[in-house]
Amino acid sequence: MNYKKIMSAVMLIAGGFSATAQNSYTVKATLKHAADTKFLIAYMDGKNFVLDSNYTTENGAIVFKGKVDRPVLCHFAVRNPALSVQTNGGFIPAPGLQFFLTNDNISITGDANAIYKAAVIGGKENNEWSSIKAKEAAITGKNWRNTQLTNKDTATANDPAVRAKTRKLREELGAQQDKLQMGFIKSYPQSLVSMYFLANMINSLSATQLETAYKKLDNKYKTSEYAKRIEDKLASTKATAVGQTAIALNKVDLNGNAVNLQTLKGKYVLLDFWGSWCGPCRNSHPHLKELYNIYKAAGFEIVGIAQEQGDDASSTWKKAITEDGLTWIQVLNNAGMEKFDAVKAYGVTAFPTKILLDKEGKIIARYVGQEAEGLTEKLAVIFKK
């Protein structure tokens, strides 16, 4: 046997049949502290959510086997209540591990008590992603420690100063992760992982930044769900950018009456996208009620647009309106969403989102999450109070 044949044989053995395309996956996790612990993997298979807890053990390793028809983002979770953080409303599970599930031999190595730190090798996407995995894990670890400290007891969790400090640190860590992932995108423009990262940044990048980065990515992945998310965001952002005329709502209020933004011309109108399940949304309601009471007589109106979760959307929506004492116009996006989806039309991808319209129905400001604090100053300038 000559040298080339010997090397070919060695590569076949070392690669674990890598010379032949696989039509199934094997995920093998070799983990410390895995005894008496349950594991699962979760991913979207088309429109179906797959939650797989059927695994075997081989020489102490956790082994999942299956088949996917394309690379899919997968979440590897550890079911161990001792690792979770208890809260007033239940618990927060420890962070899991994300990787791309492909029809390859995928190896995970780490500690079950900190699965987010595990190394993942196998498949083009995971091998590329591995270049920043350790740095991502460090950021995740800081976020998790922050969560643990914030929720160590009820008094701490409810302390406004602690919440403000927590929010600030979370924002700083989020910015660090965006910077890290943007560096990856620039280094790997032909990677599906880059498309996934960019899709996760649609709320932290300007429309110009998002569009510029997207144009540089591989066209091969521009039919993926991540590309669609980016394209939908770009389209809705352009349609609902500051200076654009607000899109007609085509919804009905609590009493079944049509809500027409045209009839509200002559007033400054705030479109408040919220949901009964959204803590920050409902925490903003007391202050929103104060603003409404101050400026309503001067020509200020609010239209609440709720996006509910669960099968009984109407009941949870109405209950929250009553509990929070909301007296302004309310519509339920879930109702008639197949005909008109206000959340999608306005490019809302985070809650709460508040969009302010001028007297002519043009958009003059957009606030996402904590940015809504700027609404108070904006209204004070408009109404000169």
C-alpha positions as CSV (number, residue, x, y, z in Angstrom):
1,M,0.0,0.0,0.0
2,N,1.5,3.4,-1.0
3,Y,1.6,6.5,1.2
4,K,-1.5,8.2,-0.3
5,K,-3.6,5.0,0.3
6,I,-2.3,4.7,3.9
7,M,-3.2,8.4,4.6
8,S,-6.7,7.9,3.0
9,A,-7.3,4.9,5.3
10,V,-6.2,6.9,8.3
11,M,-8.5,9.8,7.5
12,L,-11.5,7.5,7.1
13,I,-10.9,6.0,10.5
14,A,-10.2,9.3,12.2
15,G,-13.2,11.0,10.6
16,G,-15.6,8.3,11.7
17,F,-17.0,7.6,8.2
18,S,-16.7,11.3,7.3
19,A,-16.0,10.4,3.6
20,T,-19.7,9.3,3.2
21,A,-22.6,11.7,3.7
22,Q,-24.8,10.7,6.6
23,N,-28.6,10.8,6.6
24,S,-29.0,10.8,10.4
25,Y,-27.4,12.3,13.4
26,T,-25.8,11.0,16.5
27,V,-25.4,13.4,19.4
28,K,-23.0,12.0,22.0
29,A,-22.6,14.0,25.2
30,T,-19.8,13.1,27.6
31,L,-20.6,15.0,30.8
32,K,-19.3,15.2,34.3
33,H,-22.0,15.1,37.1
34,A,-24.5,13.4,34.8
35,A,-25.6,10.8,37.3
36,D,-29.3,11.0,38.4
37,T,-29.9,13.8,35.9
38,K,-32.3,13.9,33.0
39,F,-31.6,15.5,29.6
40,L,-33.5,16.5,26.5
41,I,-33.0,18.2,23.2
42,A,-35.5,20.6,21.6
43,Y,-35.8,22.0,18.1
44,M,-38.2,23.1,15.4
45,D,-38.8,20.6,12.6
46,G,-40.6,22.8,10.1
47,K,-43.6,24.1,12.0
48,N,-43.5,21.3,14.6
49,F,-41.8,21.7,17.9
50,V,-39.8,18.6,18.8
51,L,-39.0,17.8,22.4
52,D,-36.9,14.7,22.6
53,S,-36.0,13.1,25.9
54,N,-35.5,9.6,24.5
55,Y,-31.8,8.9,24.8
56,T,-29.5,6.0,25.5
57,T,-26.3,5.7,27.5
58,E,-23.1,4.3,26.0
59,N,-20.2,3.9,28.4
60,G,-21.5,6.8,30.5
61,A,-22.2,9.1,27.6
62,I,-25.7,10.5,26.7
63,V,-26.7,9.6,23.1
64,F,-29.5,11.0,21.0
65,K,-30.1,9.7,17.6
66,G,-32.4,10.9,14.8
67,K,-32.7,12.6,11.4
68,V,-33.3,16.1,10.2
69,D,-33.8,17.3,6.6
70,R,-31.7,20.5,7.1
71,P,-29.6,22.1,9.8
72,V,-31.8,23.2,12.7
73,L,-31.0,25.1,15.9
74,C,-31.1,22.8,18.8
75,H,-31.3,23.4,22.6
76,F,-29.7,20.8,24.9
77,A,-31.2,21.1,28.4
78,V,-30.5,19.6,31.7
79,R,-33.5,18.7,33.9
80,N,-32.2,19.2,37.4
81,P,-34.3,21.4,39.7
82,A,-31.3,22.0,42.0
83,L,-29.7,24.1,39.2
84,S,-32.8,26.3,38.8
85,V,-33.5,29.7,40.5
86,Q,-36.7,29.8,42.5
87,T,-38.9,32.9,42.0
88,N,-42.2,34.1,43.4
89,G,-44.0,32.9,40.2
90,G,-42.1,29.6,39.9
91,F,-38.6,29.0,38.7
92,I,-36.0,30.0,36.1
93,P,-34.2,27.1,34.6
94,A,-30.4,27.1,34.2
95,P,-29.2,28.1,30.8
96,G,-28.9,25.3,28.3
97,L,-26.6,24.7,25.3
98,Q,-27.3,25.7,21.8
99,F,-25.9,24.1,18.7
100,F,-26.9,23.2,15.2
101,L,-28.4,19.8,14.7
102,T,-27.2,18.2,11.4
103,N,-26.9,14.7,10.1
104,D,-23.5,14.3,11.5
105,N,-21.7,12.7,14.5
106,I,-21.8,15.5,17.0
107,S,-19.7,15.4,20.2
108,I,-20.6,17.4,23.3
109,T,-18.1,17.5,26.2
110,G,-18.5,19.4,29.5
111,D,-20.2,19.5,32.8
112,A,-23.9,18.8,33.4
113,N,-23.9,21.4,36.1
114,A,-22.9,24.1,33.6
115,I,-24.0,22.7,30.3
116,Y,-23.8,26.1,28.5
117,K,-20.0,25.9,28.8
118,A,-19.8,22.6,26.9
119,A,-17.7,22.2,23.8
120,V,-19.5,21.1,20.6
121,I,-17.7,19.5,17.7
122,G,-19.2,17.9,14.6
123,G,-20.8,19.4,11.5
124,K,-19.8,22.5,9.5
125,E,-21.9,24.9,11.6
126,N,-20.8,23.7,15.0
127,N,-17.1,23.6,14.0
128,E,-17.4,27.3,12.9
129,W,-19.4,28.3,15.9
130,S,-16.7,26.7,18.2
131,S,-14.4,29.6,17.4
132,I,-16.4,31.8,19.9
133,K,-18.2,29.3,22.0
134,A,-16.0,29.8,25.1
135,K,-16.4,33.6,25.0
136,E,-20.1,33.3,24.6
137,A,-20.2,30.9,27.6
138,A,-18.4,33.5,29.7
139,I,-21.1,36.1,28.9
140,T,-23.8,33.6,29.6
141,G,-22.2,32.7,32.9
142,K,-22.1,36.3,34.0
143,N,-25.8,36.7,33.1
144,W,-26.7,33.6,35.0
145,R,-24.9,34.7,38.1
146,N,-26.6,38.0,37.9
147,T,-30.0,36.2,37.7
148,Q,-29.1,34.0,40.7
149,L,-28.0,37.0,42.9
150,T,-31.1,39.1,41.9
151,N,-33.5,36.3,42.8
152,K,-31.8,35.0,45.9
153,D,-34.8,36.2,48.0
154,T,-38.1,38.2,47.5
155,A,-36.8,41.4,49.1
156,T,-33.8,41.5,46.7
157,A,-35.9,40.6,43.7
158,N,-38.3,43.5,44.4
159,D,-35.7,46.1,45.2
160,P,-35.8,48.9,42.6
161,A,-32.1,49.6,42.9
162,V,-31.2,46.0,42.4
163,R,-33.5,45.7,39.4
164,A,-31.9,48.8,37.9
165,K,-28.4,47.4,38.4
166,T,-29.5,44.1,37.0
167,R,-31.0,45.7,33.9
168,K,-27.8,47.8,33.3
169,L,-25.6,44.7,33.6
170,R,-27.9,42.7,31.3
171,E,-27.7,45.5,28.7
172,E,-23.9,45.6,28.9
173,L,-23.6,41.9,28.5
174,G,-26.0,42.0,25.6
175,A,-23.9,44.6,23.9
176,Q,-20.8,42.4,24.5
177,Q,-22.5,39.4,22.9
178,D,-23.7,41.4,19.9
179,K,-20.1,42.7,19.4
180,L,-18.7,39.1,19.6
181,Q,-21.3,37.7,17.2
182,M,-20.9,40.6,14.8
183,G,-17.2,39.8,14.7
184,F,-18.1,36.2,13.8
185,I,-20.5,37.4,11.1
186,K,-17.7,39.4,9.5
187,S,-15.3,36.4,9.7
188,Y,-17.8,33.8,8.5
189,P,-20.2,35.5,6.0
190,Q,-20.8,32.2,4.3
191,S,-22.0,30.5,7.5
192,L,-25.6,29.7,8.4
193,V,-24.6,30.5,12.0
194,S,-24.0,34.1,10.8
195,M,-27.5,34.3,9.5
196,Y,-28.8,33.0,12.8
197,F,-26.8,35.5,14.8
198,L,-27.9,38.4,12.6
199,A,-31.6,37.4,13.0
200,N,-31.1,37.6,16.7
201,M,-29.8,41.2,16.4
202,I,-32.7,42.7,14.6
203,N,-33.8,44.7,17.6
204,S,-30.3,46.0,18.5
205,L,-29.2,47.2,15.0
206,S,-30.5,50.1,13.0
207,A,-32.2,49.3,9.7
208,T,-29.2,50.5,7.8
209,Q,-26.8,48.3,9.9
210,L,-29.0,45.3,9.5
211,E,-29.4,45.7,5.8
212,T,-25.7,46.3,5.2
213,A,-24.8,43.1,7.2
214,Y,-27.5,41.1,5.5
215,K,-26.3,41.9,2.0
216,K,-22.9,40.5,2.8
217,L,-24.2,37.1,3.8
218,D,-24.3,34.0,1.6
219,N,-27.4,33.9,-0.7
220,K,-27.5,30.1,-0.1
221,Y,-29.1,30.8,3.2
222,K,-31.5,33.5,2.2
223,T,-34.4,31.1,2.0
224,S,-33.9,30.1,5.7
225,E,-36.2,31.0,8.5
226,Y,-33.5,33.3,9.9
227,A,-33.3,35.2,6.6
228,K,-37.1,35.6,6.5
229,R,-37.0,37.0,10.0
230,I,-34.5,39.6,8.9
231,E,-36.3,40.4,5.6
232,D,-39.6,40.8,7.5
233,K,-38.0,43.1,10.0
234,L,-36.4,45.3,7.2
235,A,-39.7,45.5,5.4
236,S,-41.8,46.4,8.4
237,T,-39.1,48.8,9.7
238,K,-39.2,50.7,6.5
239,A,-43.0,50.8,6.4
240,T,-43.2,51.9,10.0
241,A,-40.1,54.1,10.3
242,V,-40.3,57.6,11.8
243,G,-41.9,59.9,9.2
244,Q,-44.1,57.2,7.7
245,T,-47.9,57.3,7.9
246,A,-49.2,54.7,10.4
247,I,-50.6,51.5,8.9
248,A,-54.4,51.1,9.3
249,L,-55.2,48.7,12.2
250,N,-58.3,46.9,10.8
251,K,-59.2,45.7,14.3
252,V,-62.1,45.9,16.7
253,D,-62.2,47.1,20.3
254,L,-63.6,45.4,23.5
255,N,-67.2,46.3,22.4
256,G,-66.7,45.0,18.8
257,N,-66.5,48.5,17.3
258,A,-64.0,49.1,14.5
259,V,-60.9,51.0,15.5
260,N,-59.9,53.5,12.7
261,L,-56.8,55.6,13.2
262,Q,-58.3,58.1,10.7
263,T,-60.9,59.1,13.2
264,L,-58.2,59.9,15.7
265,K,-56.5,62.4,13.5
266,G,-56.0,65.7,15.4
267,K,-54.7,63.8,18.4
268,Y,-51.4,62.4,19.4
269,V,-51.9,58.7,19.5
270,L,-49.7,56.1,21.3
271,L,-49.9,52.5,19.9
272,D,-49.0,50.4,22.9
273,F,-48.1,46.8,22.0
274,W,-48.4,44.6,25.1
275,G,-49.6,41.3,26.5
276,S,-51.0,40.0,29.8
277,W,-48.0,37.6,30.0
278,C,-45.5,40.4,29.6
279,G,-44.2,41.6,33.0
280,P,-42.5,44.8,31.8
281,C,-45.6,45.7,29.8
282,R,-47.8,45.5,32.8
283,N,-45.3,47.2,35.0
284,S,-45.4,50.2,32.7
285,H,-49.2,50.5,33.0
286,P,-49.4,52.6,36.2
287,H,-47.1,55.3,34.7
288,L,-49.0,55.1,31.3
289,K,-52.2,55.8,33.3
290,E,-50.6,58.8,34.8
291,L,-49.6,60.2,31.4
292,Y,-53.0,59.5,30.0
293,N,-54.7,61.4,32.8
294,I,-52.4,64.3,32.4
295,Y,-52.6,64.7,28.6
296,K,-55.9,63.2,27.6
297,A,-57.8,66.5,27.7
298,A,-55.0,68.1,25.7
299,G,-55.4,65.7,22.8
300,F,-53.6,62.5,23.7
301,E,-55.0,59.0,23.0
302,I,-53.7,55.5,23.6
303,V,-54.6,52.4,21.6
304,G,-53.5,49.2,23.3
305,I,-52.7,46.3,21.0
306,A,-52.4,43.0,22.9
307,Q,-50.7,39.9,21.7
308,E,-51.8,37.0,23.9
309,Q,-50.5,33.5,24.5
310,G,-52.4,30.4,25.1
311,D,-55.8,29.1,23.8
312,D,-58.0,31.5,25.8
313,A,-56.5,34.7,24.5
314,S,-59.7,36.8,24.9
315,S,-60.2,35.9,28.5
316,T,-56.6,36.5,29.6
317,W,-56.7,39.8,27.7
318,K,-59.9,41.1,29.3
319,K,-58.8,40.0,32.7
320,A,-55.6,41.9,32.5
321,I,-57.4,45.1,31.3
322,T,-59.7,44.9,34.3
323,E,-56.9,44.1,36.8
324,D,-54.7,47.0,35.5
325,G,-57.6,49.4,35.2
326,L,-56.9,50.4,31.6
327,T,-59.5,52.8,30.3
328,W,-58.2,53.6,26.8
329,I,-58.9,51.9,23.5
330,Q,-58.0,48.2,23.5
331,V,-57.7,45.7,20.6
332,L,-56.7,42.0,20.6
333,N,-54.3,41.2,17.8
334,N,-55.0,37.5,18.1
335,A,-58.6,38.2,16.8
336,G,-58.6,38.1,13.1
337,M,-54.8,37.8,12.9
338,E,-55.1,35.6,9.8
339,K,-56.5,38.7,8.0
340,F,-54.3,41.4,9.6
341,D,-51.5,40.9,12.0
342,A,-50.7,44.3,13.6
343,V,-47.6,43.0,15.4
344,K,-46.1,41.8,12.2
345,A,-47.2,44.8,10.2
346,Y,-45.5,47.2,12.6
347,G,-42.4,45.0,12.9
348,V,-42.9,44.4,16.6
349,T,-40.4,41.7,17.8
350,A,-40.1,42.7,21.5
351,F,-42.6,43.7,24.1
352,P,-43.4,46.3,25.2
353,T,-43.2,48.4,22.0
354,K,-44.7,51.8,21.9
355,I,-45.2,53.9,18.7
356,L,-46.2,57.5,18.9
357,L,-48.2,59.2,16.1
358,D,-48.6,62.9,15.5
359,K,-51.9,64.7,14.7
360,E,-51.6,63.7,11.0
361,G,-51.2,60.0,11.8
362,K,-47.4,60.0,11.1
363,I,-45.0,58.1,13.2
364,I,-42.8,60.4,15.3
365,A,-41.2,58.1,17.8
366,R,-40.7,54.4,18.6
367,Y,-39.8,52.9,21.9
368,V,-38.8,49.3,22.7
369,G,-38.6,47.9,26.2
370,Q,-37.0,50.2,28.7
371,E,-36.6,52.9,26.0
372,A,-40.2,53.8,26.7
373,E,-38.9,55.9,29.5
374,G,-38.2,58.6,26.9
375,L,-41.9,58.8,26.2
376,T,-42.5,61.0,29.3
377,E,-40.0,63.6,28.1
378,K,-41.4,63.5,24.5
379,L,-44.9,64.2,25.7
380,A,-43.8,67.0,28.0
381,V,-42.2,68.7,25.0
382,I,-45.2,68.2,22.8
383,F,-47.7,69.5,25.3
384,K,-45.2,71.9,26.9
385,K,-45.9,70.7,30.5
